[in-house]
Amino acid sequence: MKRVLSVFKYLIFLFLGVLFLWLAFRNLNGKEIIQQILHADYFWIVLSIIAGILSHVARAARWNILIGSMGYQTRLSTTFYAVMIGYLANAAVPRLGEVTRCGVLSKKKNIPFTELLGTVIAERIFDMIVLFLIILLVILFQLDLVGVFVDKYVFTPLFSNFENNLIPILIALGIFVGFIIFAFFIWRKFRTKLKRFAFYRKLSQFAKGMVAGVKTIMRMKNKGVFLVYTVLIWGMYATMVYLPFFSLNATSHLDFGDALTVMSIGSLGIVAPVPGGIGTYHFIVKAILFELYGVNPSSAASFATITHAAQSLMILLVGGFSFLMLFLQRKKKIENELS
């Protein structure tokens, strides 16, 4: 039953992605888009793929800092392989990547899974704060352009839905808060008895491991290096958008500041719970390029297609290579133990 529900949820998210893909490409000239994709300058696309790989190397190096704060040591190559396998899993099933990369590294280096997952959660929280700050700066420095776009596509629909559903939202919030208070009361009153159950002990151990992992971001020693890697990660993300601008005539006039705008707001399409960000990324990036910078809709759709396909291909190839490398290393280790 659980597997059926997982498949059903996956199909729903896939349907949403296809729906957004249709919305992005409807009423466009398909032949024009295909011609632009075929005649794009792929030298810039290759450079953007290299920038993407560098961003993932920086992410692996930054993760190593958090892992080192827990007293464990991992090689950069091993951590990088785990990160890329995680991205590969994310391309298939949204949010599976975080669990997958922790599982891969836990099995490879014998590090507690819960603590690794805690570091990933800490990393994700930190990155969400960074993304929010980038979006805020983008809005402030391009208020005349981005402010109108965000108000039209984000704030107006959001607050409109909030006002129209205020009572159900407040009821749901009240139920959630009430459940938290009730669960806390039960835990305080019966925690001694609950310790007798194996399930509670495992859940408690899991929670402690998660908390230990999350705390690494506060007690790590190399905070300066951690911030440098963070800047490198997000700088490479923006470069991944900036370089492909030169692959199409319609976008070649855009600058690095425009790339920051497309990257930051376009990231909302990638983090959406659809496989590989398909559809949502195309829809948002096309809307940004057309609404903000006046790029022809067909050219905007071509750009979104090229950049998404290039990064998806990179994840498929490098993720597959990483899986193969870890498999060969494991096979070699087993052979050495048997000999």
C-alpha positions as CSV (number, residue, x, y, z in Angstrom):
1,M,0.0,0.0,0.0
2,K,2.8,2.4,0.9
3,R,4.5,1.7,-2.5
4,V,1.2,2.4,-4.3
5,L,0.9,5.7,-2.5
6,S,4.5,6.6,-3.4
7,V,3.8,5.9,-7.1
8,F,0.6,7.8,-7.0
9,K,2.3,10.9,-5.4
10,Y,5.1,10.7,-8.0
11,L,2.5,10.6,-10.8
12,I,0.7,13.6,-9.4
13,F,4.0,15.6,-9.2
14,L,4.9,14.5,-12.7
15,F,1.5,15.6,-14.0
16,L,2.0,19.0,-12.4
17,G,5.4,19.2,-14.2
18,V,3.9,18.3,-17.6
19,L,1.1,20.8,-16.9
20,F,3.6,23.6,-16.3
21,L,5.5,22.5,-19.4
22,W,2.4,22.8,-21.5
23,L,1.6,26.2,-20.1
24,A,5.2,27.3,-20.9
25,F,5.1,26.2,-24.5
26,R,1.4,26.7,-25.5
27,N,0.8,29.2,-28.3
28,L,4.5,29.1,-29.3
29,N,6.0,28.3,-32.7
30,G,7.5,24.8,-32.2
31,K,9.6,24.9,-35.4
32,E,11.1,28.2,-34.3
33,I,12.1,26.8,-30.9
34,I,13.6,23.7,-32.5
35,Q,15.6,25.8,-34.9
36,Q,17.0,28.0,-32.1
37,I,17.9,25.0,-30.1
38,L,19.7,23.4,-33.1
39,H,21.6,26.6,-34.0
40,A,22.6,27.6,-30.4
41,D,26.3,28.1,-29.7
42,Y,27.0,25.1,-27.5
43,F,30.5,26.2,-26.5
44,W,28.8,28.4,-23.8
45,I,26.6,25.5,-22.7
46,V,29.7,23.3,-22.2
47,L,31.2,26.1,-20.1
48,S,28.0,26.3,-18.0
49,I,28.2,22.5,-17.4
50,I,31.7,22.9,-16.1
51,A,30.5,25.7,-13.8
52,G,27.8,23.3,-12.6
53,I,30.3,20.6,-11.8
54,L,32.4,23.1,-9.9
55,S,29.4,24.2,-7.9
56,H,28.8,20.5,-6.9
57,V,32.5,20.1,-6.0
58,A,32.2,23.2,-3.7
59,R,29.1,21.7,-2.2
60,A,30.9,18.5,-1.4
61,A,33.8,20.4,0.1
62,R,31.4,22.4,2.2
63,W,29.6,19.3,3.4
64,N,33.0,17.9,4.4
65,I,33.4,20.8,6.8
66,L,30.1,19.9,8.6
67,I,31.0,16.2,8.6
68,G,34.5,17.0,10.1
69,S,32.8,19.0,12.9
70,M,31.2,15.7,14.0
71,G,34.7,14.1,14.2
72,Y,34.5,12.1,11.0
73,Q,36.9,12.4,8.0
74,T,35.9,11.8,4.4
75,R,37.7,12.3,1.1
76,L,36.4,15.0,-1.2
77,S,36.0,12.6,-4.1
78,T,33.9,10.2,-2.0
79,T,31.7,13.1,-0.8
80,F,31.4,14.4,-4.3
81,Y,30.3,11.0,-5.6
82,A,27.6,10.9,-2.9
83,V,26.4,14.4,-3.7
84,M,26.1,13.6,-7.4
85,I,24.3,10.3,-6.7
86,G,21.9,12.4,-4.6
87,Y,21.2,14.8,-7.5
88,L,20.7,11.8,-9.7
89,A,18.1,10.4,-7.3
90,N,16.4,13.8,-7.1
91,A,16.0,13.9,-10.8
92,A,13.9,10.8,-10.6
93,V,12.0,11.4,-7.3
94,P,11.8,14.8,-5.7
95,R,13.5,15.1,-2.2
96,L,14.9,11.6,-2.4
97,G,18.4,13.0,-3.1
98,E,19.1,14.2,0.4
99,V,18.3,10.8,1.9
100,T,20.2,9.0,-0.9
101,R,23.5,10.9,-0.5
102,C,23.4,10.4,3.3
103,G,22.7,6.7,2.8
104,V,25.6,6.3,0.3
105,L,28.1,8.1,2.5
106,S,26.9,6.4,5.7
107,K,27.4,3.0,4.1
108,K,30.8,3.9,2.5
109,K,32.4,5.6,5.5
110,N,30.4,4.1,8.4
111,I,29.0,7.4,9.6
112,P,25.7,7.5,11.4
113,F,22.9,8.2,8.9
114,T,20.9,10.4,11.2
115,E,23.8,12.7,11.9
116,L,24.6,13.0,8.2
117,L,20.9,13.8,7.5
118,G,21.1,16.5,10.2
119,T,24.0,18.1,8.4
120,V,22.1,18.1,5.2
121,I,19.1,19.7,6.9
122,A,21.4,22.4,8.4
123,E,22.9,22.9,4.9
124,R,19.5,23.3,3.3
125,I,18.3,25.7,5.9
126,F,21.4,27.9,5.4
127,D,21.0,27.8,1.6
128,M,17.3,28.8,1.9
129,I,18.4,31.8,3.9
130,V,21.0,32.7,1.3
131,L,18.5,32.3,-1.5
132,F,16.0,34.5,0.3
133,L,18.7,37.2,0.7
134,I,19.7,37.0,-2.9
135,I,16.1,37.3,-4.0
136,L,15.6,40.3,-1.6
137,L,18.7,42.0,-3.0
138,V,17.6,41.3,-6.6
139,I,14.2,42.9,-5.9
140,L,15.8,45.9,-4.1
141,F,18.3,46.7,-6.9
142,Q,15.9,46.0,-9.7
143,L,12.7,47.2,-8.0
144,D,11.2,48.8,-11.2
145,L,11.5,45.4,-13.0
146,V,11.5,42.6,-10.5
147,G,9.2,44.3,-8.0
148,V,6.3,44.4,-10.5
149,F,7.0,40.8,-11.6
150,V,7.1,39.4,-8.1
151,D,4.0,41.4,-7.1
152,K,2.1,40.1,-10.2
153,Y,3.1,36.4,-10.0
154,V,3.8,35.9,-6.3
155,F,2.4,38.4,-3.8
156,T,-0.9,39.1,-5.5
157,P,-1.9,35.4,-6.0
158,L,-0.5,34.5,-2.6
159,F,-2.4,37.1,-0.6
160,S,-5.5,36.7,-2.7
161,N,-5.5,33.0,-1.9
162,F,-4.7,33.7,1.7
163,E,-7.6,36.2,2.1
164,N,-10.1,33.8,0.3
165,N,-9.1,30.9,2.5
166,L,-8.4,32.7,5.8
167,I,-10.8,30.7,8.0
168,P,-9.6,27.2,6.7
169,I,-6.0,28.3,7.1
170,L,-6.5,29.5,10.7
171,I,-8.4,26.3,11.5
172,A,-5.6,24.2,10.1
173,L,-3.0,26.3,12.0
174,G,-5.0,25.9,15.2
175,I,-5.2,22.1,14.8
176,F,-1.5,21.9,14.1
177,V,-0.5,24.0,17.2
178,G,-3.0,22.0,19.3
179,F,-1.5,18.7,18.1
180,I,2.1,19.9,19.0
181,I,0.9,21.0,22.5
182,F,-0.9,17.7,23.0
183,A,2.0,15.6,21.8
184,F,4.4,17.6,24.1
185,F,2.0,17.1,27.1
186,I,1.8,13.3,26.4
187,W,5.6,13.1,26.1
188,R,6.2,14.9,29.4
189,K,3.7,12.8,31.3
190,F,4.5,9.4,29.9
191,R,8.2,9.6,28.7
192,T,9.4,7.2,31.4
193,K,6.9,4.6,30.2
194,L,7.6,5.3,26.6
195,K,11.3,4.5,27.0
196,R,10.3,0.8,27.4
197,F,9.2,0.6,23.8
198,A,11.8,-0.1,21.2
199,F,10.1,2.1,18.6
200,Y,10.3,5.1,21.0
201,R,14.0,4.4,21.7
202,K,14.8,4.2,18.0
203,L,12.8,7.4,17.3
204,S,14.6,9.2,20.1
205,Q,18.0,8.1,18.9
206,F,17.1,9.2,15.4
207,A,16.0,12.7,16.7
208,K,19.2,13.0,18.7
209,G,21.3,12.2,15.6
210,M,19.4,14.7,13.6
211,V,19.9,17.4,16.2
212,A,23.6,16.6,16.5
213,G,23.9,17.0,12.7
214,V,22.1,20.3,12.6
215,K,24.2,21.7,15.4
216,T,27.4,21.2,13.3
217,I,26.7,24.5,11.5
218,M,27.0,26.3,14.8
219,R,30.1,24.6,16.2
220,M,32.2,24.1,13.1
221,K,35.7,25.6,13.2
222,N,36.2,26.7,9.6
223,K,33.2,29.2,9.4
224,G,35.2,31.4,7.0
225,V,35.9,28.6,4.6
226,F,32.3,27.5,4.9
227,L,31.2,30.9,3.7
228,V,33.7,31.0,0.9
229,Y,32.4,27.7,-0.4
230,T,28.8,29.0,-0.1
231,V,29.7,32.1,-2.2
232,L,31.4,29.8,-4.7
233,I,28.3,27.5,-4.9
234,W,25.9,30.4,-5.6
235,G,28.4,32.2,-7.8
236,M,28.7,29.1,-10.0
237,Y,24.9,28.8,-10.0
238,A,24.6,32.3,-11.4
239,T,27.4,31.6,-13.9
240,M,25.5,28.5,-15.1
241,V,22.7,30.9,-16.1
242,Y,25.0,33.7,-17.4
243,L,27.2,31.8,-19.8
244,P,24.2,30.3,-21.8
245,F,23.0,33.8,-22.4
246,F,25.7,34.0,-25.2
247,S,24.4,30.8,-26.8
248,L,21.3,32.7,-28.3
249,N,21.3,36.0,-30.0
250,A,18.0,36.9,-28.2
251,T,19.7,36.7,-24.8
252,S,23.3,37.7,-25.5
253,H,22.7,41.3,-24.4
254,L,21.8,40.3,-20.8
255,D,24.4,40.8,-18.0
256,F,25.5,39.0,-14.9
257,G,23.0,40.9,-12.7
258,D,20.2,39.6,-15.0
259,A,21.6,36.1,-14.5
260,L,21.4,36.5,-10.8
261,T,17.7,37.5,-11.2
262,V,16.9,34.5,-13.4
263,M,18.9,32.1,-11.2
264,S,17.4,33.2,-7.9
265,I,13.7,33.4,-9.0
266,G,14.2,30.4,-11.4
267,S,15.5,28.3,-8.4
268,L,11.9,28.3,-7.1
269,G,11.1,26.2,-10.1
270,I,13.9,23.7,-9.3
271,V,12.9,23.3,-5.7
272,A,9.3,22.7,-6.6
273,P,8.3,19.0,-5.9
274,V,8.3,17.9,-9.5
275,P,10.9,15.4,-11.0
276,G,14.0,17.4,-11.9
277,G,12.1,20.7,-11.9
278,I,10.7,19.9,-15.3
279,G,7.9,22.2,-16.4
280,T,8.1,24.6,-13.4
281,Y,11.6,25.7,-14.3
282,H,10.7,26.2,-17.9
283,F,7.5,28.2,-16.9
284,I,9.3,30.5,-14.5
285,V,12.4,31.2,-16.5
286,K,10.4,31.8,-19.7
287,A,8.1,34.2,-17.7
288,I,11.2,36.1,-16.3
289,L,12.9,36.5,-19.6
290,F,9.7,37.6,-21.4
291,E,8.1,39.8,-18.7
292,L,11.3,41.5,-17.3
293,Y,13.7,41.7,-20.3
294,G,11.4,41.5,-23.3
295,V,12.9,38.4,-24.8
296,N,10.8,36.8,-27.5
297,P,8.6,34.0,-25.9
298,S,10.0,31.4,-28.3
299,S,13.6,32.4,-27.5
300,A,12.8,32.5,-23.8
301,A,11.4,29.0,-24.0
302,S,14.4,27.8,-26.1
303,F,16.8,29.2,-23.4
304,A,14.9,27.4,-20.6
305,T,14.9,24.2,-22.5
306,I,18.6,24.3,-23.4
307,T,19.8,25.2,-19.9
308,H,17.5,22.7,-18.2
309,A,18.5,19.9,-20.6
310,A,22.2,20.7,-20.2
311,Q,22.2,20.5,-16.4
312,S,20.0,17.4,-16.5
313,L,22.4,15.7,-18.8
314,M,25.3,16.7,-16.6
315,I,23.6,15.2,-13.5
316,L,22.8,12.0,-15.5
317,L,26.4,11.5,-16.8
318,V,28.3,12.6,-13.7
319,G,25.8,11.0,-11.3
320,G,26.1,7.7,-13.3
321,F,29.9,8.0,-13.3
322,S,29.9,8.6,-9.5
323,F,27.7,5.5,-8.9
324,L,30.1,3.5,-11.1
325,M,33.1,4.7,-9.2
326,L,31.7,3.9,-5.8
327,F,30.6,0.5,-7.1
328,L,34.1,-0.3,-8.4
329,Q,35.7,0.9,-5.1
330,R,33.4,-1.4,-3.1
331,K,34.1,-4.3,-5.4
332,K,37.9,-3.7,-5.1
333,K,37.6,-3.6,-1.3
334,I,35.7,-6.9,-1.2
335,E,38.3,-8.5,-3.4
336,N,41.1,-7.3,-1.2
337,E,39.4,-8.6,1.9
338,L,38.9,-12.0,0.3
339,S,42.5,-12.3,-1.1
